[in-house]
Amino acid sequence: MSFSILQMVHNSYICVVFQLGRTIVSEDIIEKDFVCNLNACKGACCVQGDAGAPLDPEETEMLEELFPKIKPFLRKVSVKAIEAQGHYIKTDSGKLETPLIDGKECAYAVFDESNKALCGIEQAFKQGEIEWQKPLSCHLYPVRIKEYSAFSAVNYHKWPICDDACSLGRELQLPVYRFVKEALIRKFGSDWYEDLEEAAKRLRPEL
């Protein structure tokens, strides 16, 4: 394992990062605690904001291929929006994202009887209709990955609508990186995650 601690200054904030192979990882994913609290936030991350979920190019192909199996789990308004905009959109800056409904919720969002926003793609996955759980960016949240030519940056994204998740995480003493363990393994593999666990033992020995 290649492990070294660095300090970076971003917007006057000194953030500690460390290197694991070809990734530069923010210490925040170890130091901060987080557990989604859907009962409190009602899935606000699927509704609030001004952009859809970030997508990788291969994920756009999967959306097109799997849409017939996902469609039965979506609302009529969602299907209408997707048929009008496409299974995904490309922004003016070239980013690939899921479409929105009237500039609000993700077009793939569904709502349960308590008005909690859920992922229609994930509902199809849970029912065994598809083998793809959901976009990686959603699965990883609150971790964000930014790809550079020489490395991948792994950062913690702080969003006020997730304050309840931070509180629940502190109560349960579950760090961000463990909350998104499955997604991190999906992205980087189990060996990388084992190295991350070793790094966490050095940075937060009480875990």
C-alpha positions in Angstrom: 0.0 0.0 0.0 1.3 3.4 -1.0 0.2 5.8 1.8 1.3 9.3 2.4 -0.4 12.3 4.1 -0.5 15.7 2.3 -2.0 19.1 3.1 -3.9 21.1 0.5 -5.4 24.6 0.8 -8.7 25.1 -0.9 -10.7 28.3 -0.5 -8.6 29.1 2.7 -9.5 25.7 4.1 -6.6 23.4 4.9 -7.7 19.9 4.1 -5.7 16.8 4.8 -5.5 14.3 2.0 -3.6 11.0 1.6 -2.6 9.0 -1.4 -3.6 5.4 -2.0 -2.1 4.2 -5.2 -3.6 6.3 -8.0 -6.2 8.0 -5.7 -5.9 11.1 -3.6 -8.3 10.7 -0.7 -9.7 13.4 1.6 -9.3 12.6 5.3 -12.8 13.8 5.8 -14.3 10.5 4.6 -12.6 8.9 7.6 -13.0 11.8 10.1 -16.7 12.6 9.3 -19.6 10.4 10.3 -22.6 9.8 8.1 -25.7 7.6 7.8 -28.6 8.5 5.6 -31.7 9.3 7.6 -34.5 9.0 5.1 -37.2 9.4 7.7 -35.9 12.9 8.4 -34.8 14.1 5.0 -37.4 12.3 2.8 -34.8 11.7 0.1 -34.1 15.4 -0.4 -31.0 14.7 -2.4 -33.2 13.2 -5.2 -35.3 16.4 -5.3 -33.2 19.4 -4.4 -30.4 20.9 -6.4 -30.2 22.3 -9.9 -28.7 19.2 -11.7 -29.4 15.5 -12.2 -27.2 12.7 -11.0 -23.8 12.6 -12.6 -23.3 9.7 -15.0 -20.4 7.9 -16.6 -20.6 7.3 -20.4 -21.2 3.5 -19.9 -24.0 4.3 -17.5 -25.9 6.2 -20.2 -25.7 3.1 -22.3 -27.1 1.1 -19.4 -30.0 3.5 -19.0 -31.0 3.2 -22.6 -30.7 -0.6 -22.5 -32.5 -1.2 -19.2 -35.2 1.5 -19.5 -37.9 -0.9 -20.6 -37.4 -2.8 -17.4 -37.1 0.3 -15.2 -40.1 2.1 -16.8 -42.8 0.1 -14.9 -41.4 1.3 -11.6 -41.6 5.0 -12.6 -44.4 7.6 -12.4 -46.2 8.7 -15.5 -44.7 12.2 -15.2 -41.2 10.6 -15.0 -41.8 8.6 -18.2 -43.1 11.7 -20.0 -40.0 13.7 -18.9 -37.6 11.0 -20.0 -39.3 10.4 -23.3 -39.1 14.2 -23.9 -35.5 14.8 -22.8 -33.9 11.4 -23.3 -32.7 8.7 -20.9 -29.9 11.2 -19.9 -28.9 14.7 -20.8 -25.6 16.3 -21.8 -25.1 19.8 -20.4 -23.5 22.7 -22.1 -20.3 21.9 -20.3 -20.4 18.3 -21.6 -21.4 16.7 -18.4 -23.7 13.6 -18.5 -26.6 13.7 -16.0 -30.0 12.2 -15.4 -32.9 14.5 -16.6 -35.0 16.5 -14.1 -38.7 17.1 -13.9 -39.5 20.8 -14.3 -36.0 21.6 -13.0 -36.8 19.8 -9.7 -36.6 16.1 -8.8 -34.6 13.5 -10.7 -36.8 11.9 -13.4 -36.0 8.5 -12.0 -37.2 9.4 -8.6 -40.3 7.7 -7.2 -42.2 8.5 -3.9 -43.5 6.0 -1.3 -46.7 6.4 0.8 -44.9 8.7 3.2 -43.7 11.0 0.3 -40.1 9.7 0.7 -38.1 10.0 -2.6 -36.6 6.7 -3.7 -34.7 5.7 -6.8 -36.9 4.0 -9.4 -33.8 2.3 -10.9 -33.0 0.8 -7.5 -36.6 -0.4 -7.0 -36.2 -2.4 -10.3 -32.9 -3.7 -9.0 -34.4 -4.8 -5.6 -37.2 -6.6 -7.4 -34.7 -8.6 -9.4 -35.6 -7.0 -12.8 -32.1 -5.6 -13.4 -28.6 -6.2 -12.1 -27.5 -2.6 -12.0 -28.3 -1.0 -8.7 -28.2 2.7 -9.6 -25.8 5.3 -10.9 -22.4 5.1 -9.1 -22.5 8.8 -8.1 -25.8 8.2 -6.2 -24.4 5.0 -4.6 -21.3 6.8 -3.5 -22.9 9.9 -2.0 -21.8 11.8 0.1 -18.5 10.8 -1.5 -17.7 12.5 -4.8 -15.1 11.3 -7.3 -13.3 13.7 -9.7 -11.2 12.1 -12.4 -7.9 13.6 -13.4 -5.4 12.3 -16.0 -2.9 11.0 -13.3 -5.2 10.2 -10.4 -8.8 10.1 -9.0 -9.7 12.6 -6.2 -12.0 11.1 -3.5 -13.8 13.8 -1.6 -16.5 14.3 1.0 -19.4 16.5 -0.2 -21.0 18.6 2.6 -24.7 19.5 1.9 -26.9 21.1 4.5 -29.9 18.9 3.6 -27.8 16.0 4.9 -27.4 17.5 8.4 -29.7 14.8 9.8 -27.5 12.1 8.2 -24.4 13.7 9.9 -26.1 13.6 13.2 -27.2 10.0 12.9 -23.7 9.1 11.7 -22.2 10.7 14.8 -24.8 8.9 17.0 -23.9 5.5 15.4 -20.2 6.4 15.1 -20.1 5.3 11.5 -17.6 7.1 9.3 -18.4 8.1 5.8 -16.1 5.6 4.1 -17.8 2.7 5.9 -21.3 4.0 5.1 -20.4 3.8 1.4 -18.2 0.7 1.6 -20.1 -1.2 -1.1 -20.0 1.7 -3.5 -16.3 2.3 -2.9 -15.6 -1.4 -3.6 -17.7 -1.1 -6.7 -15.6 1.8 -7.9 -12.1 0.9 -6.8 -12.1 -2.8 -5.8 -11.8 -4.7 -2.6 -8.0 -4.5 -2.4 -8.2 -0.7 -2.5 -10.8 -0.7 0.2 -8.7 -2.9 2.4 -5.9 -0.3 2.0 -8.3 2.4 3.0 -9.2 0.5 6.2 -5.5 0.4 7.0 -5.2 4.1 6.4 -8.2 4.7 8.7 -6.6 2.8 11.5 -3.7 5.2 11.4 -5.7 8.3 11.1 -8.6 7.4 13.5 -7.2 4.6 15.8 -10.4 4.5 17.9 -12.4 3.0 15.0 
